[in-house]
Structure formats: structure tokens, C-alpha cells
Amino acid sequence: MDLSALLNHPRLLIQVPLQPLQGHRFQSTGFPDIGAAEYSLADGRRMLLVESSQSMANRLETVCWDEACDDWVTPLKGLPYVRVVDHDGAFVTNSLLEAHRLNSPYILESEDKSFFDKLKAELGAMVTGKVDLRKLARVLLSYDVNALLHGVFLAKSELAGGRLRLPRAISAFIEASDVGIATSGGVKFDQVDPSGDAKKGFGHVPYHRDEYTGRMVAYFNIDVAQIRGFAFDDAVTSLLLALALYKIQAFLARGLRLRTACDLMVAGAPEVTQPKEFALPSLNALEAALPGLIAAASSHFATPTVTEVRYTPKKDGEGKKGK
């Protein structure tokens, strides 16, 4: 699998048509106070944000993790990450599953400061002066390769004054065009006390429901220029590109049940819009190639590859300034 052709282009852009697995309606993502994100284009076409970039980042990470085994899926075994356990050694969370990755409070706000102190020692030279993003990238590669693709913001004053951040190198969203609203409704039925207090969960409670119809497209963007700018060797660069492509293909293969009423399927072949000459590797090809790519880059990973942090909540008032 030759990915070198990508290195001459700043972006890899992919779009994939989607449709509901059954029927025509689908449930949009919703936001507090505003509900669904509807908008119009200059030509008057009604548009809808079906899945945001924030949510898609989480979904592209989820397909990499085997919840039954609490480990990477088989093709990705051997990649580094930070695992959080409680005082009994039981699994709590990890840097792949956390919304803020290495900046998770379970990793950096525990009484166990061993990993925090490692980061502080390795990044301490950047307390003042210009932030060395390549050095930050090397540290992230060692402990949490996933953060190199999905971005991170280490917002701690002890770590380079809270200035350590990388934007996403892979981003995605799903939108629908020419949308229509399918309005329906129902009632929460209480056969015991139909006139009970609805605020306490009793009684009949009628409700309305808005679903949508329209043409859906998933968009994916890999920032090849950013990955190239890390200045890693060819083995690591190839691994990052293959991992980003794997996330996309795995999501399309098994991650399209976004919500109960938004179960989707691929409706056509993925299209590479930039660079057009690039042939998108299949999921099978990526699964076959990744173990070798991980092995080739493993000298850059921490030993052991899983860094364990024991999470113990800080005592009340700890870390707060006194009068």
C-alpha cells in the first residue's frame, strides 16, 4: 500500500453518500436551546447538519476500541495510549475514549502525578519562548498517537504556560441537502394514573417529534500538510496516514448507527475529490497493512506502550489558593 502520492498534496478530501438503512426518515443531531441545526444556502436550498465535527471525532475514535476486551481492535494493537485505573486496579477510562484525550481530568487531575510529571519534564523546556510543536508531536507520539490525529489542548499552566495545543489532522461531518421535515408524535402512556403529575413522571404525556428527509453526504478531511509538518520519518508518517484512513473506512463499515432513529448505510462509492488520482485503500487492505506499520514505528513509542495512571480524586480544597 503506497501512500507516498498523498505527500505532494495539502489535503485528502473524501465524500460519501449515505441513506437511511430503512425507510426515508432520519433523526438529526440536536443542540441545547436550538434543537436541530437547519440552515439555507444562497440559492435557497434547505440544509441540515446531521452530525457535527465534534461528534464525528468521537465516532472515528470509537471504531478503534474493542469495548469487550478493553483494548484496541486487533489491527491497531501495539499503539500507545494512557490507561486510567482506580485504586483497586479496575479500568476507569483511557486517553482514546476521553473527550479531551490527554487533557482528561482523570489523567491530569489525579493525586497520582507520575504521568503529569513525565509530561512536565519532557515539555518543561517550553515554559517560556516559542512553543516547539514538533517536540509536542514527538511526545504525543510516544504516549498517545491518537491525539496527533484528533488534536489536543493541554490547558495546564505548568505545561508551557497552557499553550500546548494541536488542531485536528482529521475532521469530518455529515450534512443533508434539500431537507424536508417529517413531523409526528405520540404519547407517554400511563395505564395506572393517566392524570398523575407529569413533572414527576406520571400521567399521559403527549409529545411531538421532528424527523427529516433529504440527501445525506459524509465529508472527511485529512490534513496531510499538518501531518507532514510534524517532520516524522517515513514509517511514522505512513502510520498516521493509514490510521486516519482506517478510521474513515471502519466508521463507514460499522459506525453508521448514529442514533436510534438515525441508522444509516453507504449509498454509493466513496469519492476522493482531492487529489483525484488517489485510490482510497479498502478496509481489508488497511487492516492487513497496519500491524506492519505499527511495528515499523514502534521505536518511537513509550515502553511499555500502555502508560497506566491510577486515578484518585483530589481531596476537597486541594490545589485551591488560600486567603
Backbone torsions as a table, in degrees:
resi	resn	phi	psi	omega
1	MET	NA	113.3	-175.4
2	ASP	-103.1	114.5	179.1
3	LEU	-105.0	5.2	-174.6
4	SER	-63.3	-27.8	-179.5
5	ALA	-61.6	-25.2	-179.6
6	LEU	-69.6	-26.6	-171.8
7	LEU	-69.1	-11.1	177.5
8	ASN	-92.5	5.5	-177.0
9	HIS	-129.2	145.2	-177.7
10	PRO	-75.7	-28.0	-176.3
11	ARG	-137.8	151.7	165.0
12	LEU	-114.4	116.2	-177.2
13	LEU	-112.9	130.3	-177.1
14	ILE	-132.8	139.7	172.2
15	GLN	-132.5	143.5	-174.0
16	VAL	-136.5	122.8	176.2
17	PRO	-72.5	139.9	179.5
18	LEU	-126.4	160.7	173.9
19	GLN	-152.3	159.3	176.6
20	PRO	-59.2	142.5	179.2
21	LEU	-63.2	-33.8	176.5
22	GLN	-138.1	141.2	177.5
23	GLY	70.5	-154.2	-175.0
24	HIS	-126.4	-15.5	-174.6
25	ARG	-90.5	152.9	174.1
26	PHE	-147.9	154.8	-178.6
27	GLN	-96.0	126.5	179.9
28	SER	-81.6	159.8	168.4
29	THR	-64.9	151.2	-180.0
30	GLY	-124.6	153.0	-179.7
31	PHE	-123.2	145.5	179.6
32	PRO	-55.5	134.3	174.6
33	ASP	76.8	-25.2	-177.1
34	ILE	-114.8	-15.2	-179.1
35	GLY	72.7	-138.7	-179.4
36	ALA	-71.9	148.1	-179.0
37	ALA	-92.7	89.3	176.9
38	GLU	-98.4	146.1	178.3
39	TYR	-156.9	169.7	-177.9
40	SER	-124.7	146.3	174.2
41	LEU	-86.3	172.5	-178.4
42	ALA	-61.1	-29.8	-179.5
43	ASP	-85.4	4.3	176.4
44	GLY	93.5	-5.9	-179.5
45	ARG	-64.6	135.6	179.1
46	ARG	-83.6	130.5	-176.8
47	MET	-121.8	161.8	-179.5
48	LEU	-147.4	132.4	171.9
49	LEU	-82.5	111.5	-177.7
50	VAL	-83.8	-39.3	178.8
51	GLU	-146.7	128.1	-174.7
52	SER	-79.4	165.4	177.9
53	SER	-64.9	-33.7	178.6
54	GLN	-64.2	-46.2	-179.4
55	SER	-67.7	-38.8	-179.3
56	MET	-65.3	-34.0	176.3
57	ALA	-59.4	-44.9	178.5
58	ASN	-62.4	-40.5	-177.8
59	ARG	-69.4	-36.2	178.3
60	LEU	-69.5	-24.4	175.2
61	GLU	-82.4	-37.4	-176.4
62	THR	-60.4	-37.6	-177.5
63	VAL	-67.9	-9.6	-179.9
64	CYS	-91.3	-9.0	-171.8
65	TRP	-113.9	133.3	177.4
66	ASP	-96.2	101.2	-176.1
67	GLU	-64.3	-32.6	-178.6
68	ALA	-65.9	-33.1	-178.0
69	CYS	-103.8	-5.6	-174.6
70	ASP	51.3	51.5	-178.6
71	ASP	-156.4	169.1	172.5
72	TRP	-55.5	152.2	168.2
73	VAL	-61.7	157.8	-169.5
74	THR	-51.8	-45.9	-177.5
75	PRO	-65.9	-16.4	-175.0
76	LEU	-106.2	3.9	-179.5
77	LYS	-60.6	137.4	-178.6
78	GLY	105.8	-10.8	175.7
79	LEU	-75.5	147.1	-178.4
80	PRO	-80.7	147.6	172.5
81	TYR	-160.5	170.8	179.1
82	VAL	-106.5	125.7	-178.5
83	ARG	-106.8	133.8	-179.6
84	VAL	-108.8	129.8	177.2
85	VAL	-126.2	162.8	177.4
86	ASP	-89.8	-173.7	-175.3
87	HIS	-65.5	-17.4	177.0
88	ASP	-94.6	0.0	-179.5
89	GLY	87.4	5.8	-179.9
90	ALA	-80.4	145.8	-177.9
91	PHE	-62.1	134.1	176.4
92	VAL	-112.4	-56.5	179.9
93	THR	-167.2	-174.5	174.9
94	ASN	-153.2	171.2	-174.4
95	SER	-68.9	-19.2	177.0
96	LEU	-76.1	-35.9	-175.3
97	LEU	-88.4	-20.4	-176.3
98	GLU	-75.3	138.8	-177.3
99	ALA	-59.5	-34.8	-178.5
100	HIS	-106.4	13.8	175.2
101	ARG	53.5	-125.1	-176.7
102	LEU	-64.7	-19.2	178.6
103	ASN	-84.6	11.1	178.5
104	SER	-60.4	138.1	176.4
105	PRO	-62.2	-25.1	178.1
106	TYR	-71.5	-18.7	179.3
107	ILE	-97.9	-43.5	-172.6
108	LEU	-104.4	-9.2	-177.0
109	GLU	-112.6	17.4	179.3
110	SER	-88.1	162.6	172.1
111	GLU	-65.4	-25.6	175.2
112	ASP	-75.6	104.8	-174.9
113	LYS	-99.9	12.6	-174.0
114	SER	-61.3	-47.0	-178.7
115	PHE	-73.1	-39.1	177.2
116	PHE	-58.3	-41.1	-180.0
117	ASP	-67.5	-33.8	175.7
118	LYS	-63.3	-47.4	178.7
119	LEU	-60.9	-42.2	-178.2
120	LYS	-63.3	-39.7	-179.7
121	ALA	-69.1	-40.7	-175.6
122	GLU	-78.6	-23.7	-178.7
123	LEU	-111.7	5.4	-172.9
124	GLY	-64.0	-25.4	-178.3
125	ALA	-66.0	-10.5	-177.8
126	MET	-102.8	21.0	179.4
127	VAL	-59.2	-38.7	176.3
128	THR	-126.4	161.9	179.0
129	GLY	84.4	-172.1	-176.3
130	LYS	-69.3	139.5	177.4
131	VAL	-74.3	129.6	177.5
132	ASP	-90.7	96.0	-176.2
133	LEU	-68.2	-28.7	177.5
134	ARG	-68.2	-37.8	176.3
135	LYS	-66.3	-42.6	175.8
136	LEU	-57.9	-43.4	179.9
137	ALA	-62.0	-39.3	179.6
138	ARG	-65.1	-38.4	178.6
139	VAL	-68.2	-42.7	178.4
140	LEU	-63.0	-39.6	177.8
141	LEU	-59.4	-37.3	-178.4
142	SER	-67.1	-40.8	-171.7
143	TYR	-107.6	-28.9	-172.7
144	ASP	-157.1	80.9	-175.3
145	VAL	-59.4	-28.7	-178.8
146	ASN	-61.0	-33.7	-178.7
147	ALA	-66.6	-22.9	176.9
148	LEU	-67.4	-27.9	-179.8
149	LEU	-91.8	-38.4	-173.6
150	HIS	-102.7	3.3	175.0
151	GLY	82.0	161.6	-179.6
152	VAL	-159.9	152.1	175.5
153	PHE	-137.1	103.9	179.7
154	LEU	-86.6	87.0	-171.2
155	ALA	-86.4	56.5	178.4
156	LYS	-120.7	129.5	-177.3
157	SER	-62.4	-27.9	179.5
158	GLU	-72.3	-16.0	-179.4
159	LEU	-106.9	92.3	178.9
160	ALA	54.5	35.4	177.5
161	GLY	66.4	23.8	-179.8
162	GLY	74.2	24.4	-175.7
163	ARG	-106.3	7.9	-174.9
164	LEU	-87.8	108.9	-180.0
165	ARG	-151.1	146.8	172.9
166	LEU	-130.7	134.9	175.3
167	PRO	-74.9	169.1	178.4
168	ARG	-65.1	137.5	171.6
169	ALA	-95.2	-15.1	173.5
170	ILE	-130.4	130.8	178.6
171	SER	-138.9	159.7	-176.3
172	ALA	-159.7	157.4	172.5
173	PHE	-159.8	163.7	176.7
174	ILE	-125.9	129.7	176.2
175	GLU	-132.4	160.2	179.4
176	ALA	-124.0	144.3	179.3
177	SER	-116.8	161.4	-179.2
178	ASP	51.4	48.7	-172.6
179	VAL	-82.5	149.3	171.8
180	GLY	-127.1	155.8	-179.2
181	ILE	-99.2	129.9	174.2
182	ALA	-106.8	99.6	-175.7
183	THR	-91.2	131.0	176.7
184	SER	-142.8	-167.1	-179.5
185	GLY	-174.8	-171.7	-179.2
186	GLY	-176.1	-163.2	179.0
187	VAL	-146.9	138.0	171.5
188	LYS	-80.9	114.4	-168.6
189	PHE	-93.9	129.0	177.3
190	ASP	-119.0	102.5	-176.5
191	GLN	-80.2	-11.6	-179.3
192	VAL	-90.2	-47.5	-176.0
193	ASP	-139.5	79.3	-175.5
194	PRO	-58.6	-26.4	-177.1
195	SER	-103.9	16.8	-178.4
196	GLY	-66.8	172.0	-176.9
197	ASP	-71.0	110.5	-177.2
198	ALA	-64.9	-29.6	-180.0
199	LYS	-65.3	-21.6	179.0
200	LYS	-103.5	8.9	176.5
201	GLY	93.9	5.7	-179.8
202	PHE	-99.0	170.8	171.5
203	GLY	80.1	169.5	173.5
204	HIS	-74.7	131.7	179.5
205	VAL	-129.7	103.1	176.4
206	PRO	-74.3	151.7	179.3
207	TYR	-148.7	159.0	174.2
208	HIS	-112.2	162.6	-175.2
209	ARG	-145.8	130.7	176.0
210	ASP	-111.5	121.2	170.1
211	GLU	-115.5	176.4	-172.4
212	TYR	-133.1	157.8	168.9
213	THR	-124.2	159.6	178.7
214	GLY	153.0	177.0	-179.5
215	ARG	-94.6	117.9	-175.7
216	MET	-100.5	142.6	175.5
217	VAL	-138.5	132.8	173.1
218	ALA	-96.4	134.2	-179.2
219	TYR	-117.3	136.3	179.8
220	PHE	-129.0	140.4	-176.5
221	ASN	-136.6	115.9	175.0
222	ILE	-105.9	120.3	-178.7
223	ASP	-83.3	86.8	-177.6
224	VAL	-64.4	-36.9	-179.8
225	ALA	-61.2	-40.1	178.7
226	GLN	-65.7	-44.3	179.2
227	ILE	-62.4	-42.7	178.5
228	ARG	-64.7	-33.9	-179.3
229	GLY	-67.3	-16.1	176.0
230	PHE	-67.2	-19.6	178.1
231	ALA	63.0	36.2	173.6
232	PHE	-77.5	168.0	174.9
233	ASP	-74.2	173.3	-174.5
234	ASP	-60.3	-35.4	-177.7
235	ALA	-63.4	-44.8	-178.7
236	VAL	-71.7	-42.0	179.2
237	THR	-60.1	-44.3	178.3
238	SER	-62.9	-39.1	178.4
239	LEU	-62.4	-46.2	-178.3
240	LEU	-63.2	-42.0	178.9
241	LEU	-65.5	-43.7	-179.5
242	ALA	-65.9	-38.3	179.0
243	LEU	-65.3	-40.8	177.8
244	ALA	-62.8	-43.0	179.3
245	LEU	-66.9	-37.5	177.5
246	TYR	-60.7	-44.1	-179.7
247	LYS	-57.0	-42.8	-179.1
248	ILE	-65.5	-50.8	-176.9
249	GLN	-66.7	-36.4	178.5
250	ALA	-68.6	-38.8	176.7
251	PHE	-61.6	-44.6	-179.5
252	LEU	-66.6	-27.8	-177.3
253	ALA	-85.0	-34.7	-173.1
254	ARG	-144.7	11.9	-177.4
255	GLY	-118.2	19.1	-170.3
256	LEU	-93.2	8.9	170.8
257	ARG	-91.2	90.2	-173.1
258	LEU	-77.4	-39.0	178.6
259	ARG	-151.2	173.0	-178.8
260	THR	-54.0	-44.4	-177.7
261	ALA	-103.7	25.1	177.0
262	CYS	-140.8	70.1	-179.9
263	ASP	-105.2	113.7	-167.5
264	LEU	-114.2	169.3	174.5
265	MET	-144.2	156.9	176.3
266	VAL	-71.3	130.6	-174.8
267	ALA	-106.1	3.7	-179.7
268	GLY	-177.5	169.6	-177.4
269	ALA	-66.1	138.1	173.6
270	PRO	-58.0	139.9	-178.9
271	GLU	-115.3	124.4	173.7
272	VAL	-87.1	113.3	-178.7
273	THR	-92.1	-16.6	176.4
274	GLN	-160.8	124.1	-11.2
275	PRO	-77.9	136.1	-172.2
276	LYS	-61.5	-25.6	-176.7
277	GLU	-79.9	-7.5	-177.6
278	PHE	-79.4	129.9	177.2
279	ALA	-93.9	120.2	-176.8
280	LEU	-69.7	121.9	178.8
281	PRO	-65.0	147.1	177.9
282	SER	-74.7	164.3	177.6
283	LEU	-61.5	-40.8	179.6
284	ASN	-62.2	-41.0	179.7
285	ALA	-65.2	-39.5	179.6
286	LEU	-68.8	-41.0	178.1
287	GLU	-62.6	-35.1	179.4
288	ALA	-73.4	-34.2	-174.4
289	ALA	-83.9	-31.3	-169.9
290	LEU	-62.4	-41.7	178.4
291	PRO	-56.3	-40.5	177.8
292	GLY	-68.1	-37.9	178.3
293	LEU	-67.0	-37.9	177.7
294	ILE	-65.0	-43.9	179.0
295	ALA	-62.1	-39.5	-178.1
296	ALA	-67.2	-27.9	-178.0
297	ALA	-99.8	0.7	-169.3
298	SER	-65.5	-21.5	179.5
299	SER	-65.2	-16.9	179.2
300	HIS	-89.4	-5.9	-175.3
301	PHE	-90.0	156.8	175.3
302	ALA	-65.0	156.4	175.9
303	THR	-121.3	117.5	-5.2
304	PRO	-69.6	165.5	-176.4
305	THR	-69.9	-23.8	176.5
306	VAL	-98.7	112.9	177.0
307	THR	-90.9	120.8	-174.8
308	GLU	-98.6	131.9	175.8
309	VAL	-119.8	129.1	178.2
310	ARG	-91.8	115.8	-176.5
311	TYR	-87.1	117.8	171.6
312	THR	-128.7	117.4	-178.1
313	PRO	-56.2	143.1	175.3
314	LYS	-65.9	149.2	178.0
315	LYS	-69.1	153.6	179.9
316	ASP	-54.8	129.4	177.1
317	GLY	88.1	-11.5	-177.7
318	GLU	-68.0	133.2	178.1
319	GLY	89.8	-8.3	179.2
320	LYS	-89.5	144.9	179.5
321	LYS	-75.6	137.8	176.2
322	GLY	-82.6	171.9	178.4
323	LYS	-72.5	NA	NA
